[in-house]
Amino acid sequence: MNAVLDKTAATTVQNKLVATWIGSSVTDSVAVRVLSINGRDAQVQYTVDGHTMQGTGDVYKNTVTLGKVVISSDDGVHGTVIFPVGRSTLSLAVTKYVPKTASSVNKLA
């Protein structure tokens, strides 16, 4: 008798928040990189108005909180970042950054 052992790659479910998120208003800009999520811990790096911070944030459903910065997304494409600005708090719409690929760039003929 012969047997064949097949190995299949483990399927990993990537959290929709793992991405780079960018947004801006007339006066403020934000870029948030959710580098990885492991259970309830997220490795996050963000830049708000030119000031960069990084650390481990808390994950709850579709939201990551790192200090006073909160990012959430229901669909994995559009989201919201809430962060302090001076003595107030700003809520800014962000979108998932998708880099252009070589095939989508117009080539000169």
C-alpha positions as CSV (number, residue, x, y, z in Angstrom):
1,M,0.0,0.0,0.0
2,N,1.1,3.5,-0.9
3,A,0.0,6.7,0.6
4,V,0.5,10.3,-0.5
5,L,0.7,13.0,2.1
6,D,-0.4,16.4,0.8
7,K,0.5,19.6,2.7
8,T,-1.6,22.6,2.2
9,A,-0.6,26.1,3.2
10,A,-2.1,27.3,6.4
11,T,-4.8,29.9,5.7
12,T,-4.2,33.1,7.5
13,V,-7.0,35.6,7.9
14,Q,-5.5,39.0,7.7
15,N,-7.3,41.7,9.7
16,K,-8.7,44.4,7.4
17,L,-7.0,47.1,9.6
18,V,-3.5,45.9,8.6
19,A,-2.6,48.5,6.0
20,T,-1.4,52.0,5.6
21,W,-4.2,54.6,6.1
22,I,-3.9,58.2,4.9
23,G,-6.1,61.3,5.1
24,S,-5.9,65.1,5.3
25,S,-7.9,68.2,5.9
26,V,-7.1,71.8,5.1
27,T,-5.0,72.1,8.4
28,D,-4.1,68.5,9.4
29,S,-2.7,65.3,7.9
30,V,-2.5,61.8,9.2
31,A,-0.8,58.5,8.1
32,V,-1.3,55.4,10.1
33,R,0.4,52.1,9.5
34,V,-1.0,49.1,11.2
35,L,1.9,46.7,10.7
36,S,0.5,43.6,12.3
37,I,-2.2,42.3,14.6
38,N,-1.7,39.4,16.9
39,G,-4.7,38.7,19.0
40,R,-5.6,41.9,20.8
41,D,-2.2,43.6,20.2
42,A,-1.4,45.7,17.1
43,Q,1.9,47.1,16.0
44,V,1.1,50.6,14.9
45,Q,3.1,53.6,13.6
46,Y,1.4,56.9,12.9
47,T,2.3,60.4,11.8
48,V,0.0,63.2,12.8
49,D,0.9,66.7,11.4
50,G,4.6,65.6,11.0
51,H,5.0,64.0,14.5
52,T,5.6,60.3,14.4
53,M,5.0,57.8,17.1
54,Q,4.9,54.0,17.3
55,G,4.0,51.3,19.7
56,T,1.6,48.5,20.6
57,G,-2.1,49.3,20.4
58,D,-5.2,47.5,21.6
59,V,-7.5,45.8,19.1
60,Y,-11.2,45.5,19.6
61,K,-13.3,44.4,16.7
62,N,-12.6,46.8,13.8
63,T,-10.8,49.4,16.0
64,V,-7.2,49.9,17.1
65,T,-6.3,52.3,19.9
66,L,-2.8,53.5,20.6
67,G,-2.7,56.1,23.3
68,K,-5.2,58.8,22.3
69,V,-5.2,57.8,18.6
70,V,-8.0,55.6,17.4
71,I,-8.3,54.1,13.9
72,S,-11.4,52.1,12.7
73,S,-12.7,50.7,9.5
74,D,-15.9,48.8,8.8
75,D,-15.1,47.8,5.2
76,G,-11.2,47.7,5.1
77,V,-11.1,50.5,2.5
78,H,-12.5,53.6,4.2
79,G,-11.9,54.5,7.8
80,T,-11.7,57.1,10.5
81,V,-8.8,58.3,12.6
82,I,-9.5,60.2,15.8
83,F,-6.6,62.1,17.3
84,P,-5.9,65.1,19.6
85,V,-5.0,68.4,18.2
86,G,-4.2,71.0,20.8
87,R,-7.0,71.0,23.3
88,S,-9.5,69.4,21.0
89,T,-10.0,66.1,19.2
90,L,-10.2,65.7,15.4
91,S,-11.9,63.0,13.5
92,L,-10.5,62.6,10.0
93,A,-11.7,60.3,7.2
94,V,-8.9,58.1,5.8
95,T,-8.5,55.6,3.0
96,K,-6.4,52.5,2.7
97,Y,-3.3,53.3,0.7
98,V,-3.0,51.0,-2.4
99,P,0.3,51.6,-4.2
100,K,0.3,51.6,-8.0
101,T,1.6,48.5,-9.6
102,A,3.9,48.4,-12.6
103,S,1.0,47.1,-14.7
104,S,-1.3,50.0,-13.8
105,V,1.3,52.7,-14.7
106,N,1.0,54.0,-18.2
107,K,3.9,53.0,-20.3
108,L,5.4,55.1,-23.1
109,A,5.0,53.5,-26.4
